[in-house]
Amino acid sequence: MRIAVLKERAAGESRVAMTPETVKKFIALGATVAVEEGAGAGASIPDEAFSEAGAEVLAGKKAVAGADIVLGVQAPEVAALSGAKDGAWVAATFDPFRNGELVEAYAKAGFEALSMEFMPRITRAQSMDVLSSQSNLAGYKAVIASADEYGRAFPMMMTAAGTVQAAKCFVMGVGVAGLQAIATAKRLGAQVSATDVRSATKEQIMSLGAKPVFVESVEGIEGEGSGGYATEMSEEYQKAQAELVSSHIAKQDIVITTALIPGRPAPRLISDAQIATMKPGSVIFDLAVARGGNVEGSKPDETVVKHGVKIIGFSNTSAHLAADASALFARNLYNFLSAFWDQDAGKPVLDEEIGDAVRLTQGGKVVNERLTAQ
Ligand code: NAD
């Protein structure tokens, strides 16, 4: 079983899908590992560290030659896979709802695309879940980047020259990223409040010592919904939410938005008129900016100033923490493949529950129900 890792080719992608730690672990399972030269540079992992761990470090296309499995952070174009074995597996993020052409190309080329975003949200797959590991770091980075842009301090400080007031931070969307944003803002000393459409998050917000701010007049999503994800809300709910946000947001210094709906553009949570009610110097970080944005006017990788409020957001937030993000991503991939490793067969053999969930293409066809049902 030969596993290959290519240098990421997408613009701004600094992560890598394997680390020296997981190289050793894959070799211990009986695999050989090939890493493209320079693959770890963006994550501060030199080629020597990969060789010392036992990987063959090879230039360009040689890395992928004869591979049974190719690992990636963002799935490579099919052209970069030439030389891999027929029917090779490619485990990476595919962004399948937005990358239909890429998925089709994988089918046509006979590769088996395994989309890590489609990992089911079940207990045994938690350690394989790249969305969680990357969102967690992104939630942290959003607060740190906002603190950096904010011209004031986060914690209350009593000084001889007078008191510095604590920043008020509002987190919208309390999934994995939102929870980490709340925890980080609390640690920095901000007064934190948070909201979500899923009522199950109320208790989680309070357990982190933050204040829940919820629409009470219209019912939100009870329980965990489908796999714990949100859906699009009714017009009535959206109106009630907009009113609630309008009255709350004017008093906030920092707003972190994280709301996402799988397979849909991000819901719009903050309008330009609402931004206009905020104090000049306030900062909004739109973690959903690459998915269409939660905030009117936000632009990926730009600082947009509207009504004196700075609106920021990165196109790839976890890539701003490339070393930790790669370490966790690489472990997710290792946990996934090793959980299914069949010692007799000397390769992973996927089961239906997880295999069918993540497999996009097989035998020349697109086979994933979430794509074929569209
Ligand atoms: P996500 O990234 O899809 O969305 C972020 C948050 O935005 C969610 O909490 C969502 O409810 C919220 N949101 C959506 N529309 C909104 C709106 N209009 N207004 C306000 N908030 C809105 O979510 P996620 O971080 O992937 O997590 C979703 C859930 O899945 C969580 O409950 C999480 O604990 C659970 N989860 C389970 C597992 C597992 O069991 N393996 C793994 C990861 C996450």
Residues whose N, C-alpha, C, O or C-beta is under 5 A from the ligand:
A	BS01	NAD	P120 R121 I122 T123 A125 Q126 D129 S132 M172 G173 V174 G175 V176 A177 T195 D196 V197 R198 G227 G228 Y229 A230 T231 T258 A259 L260 I261 P267
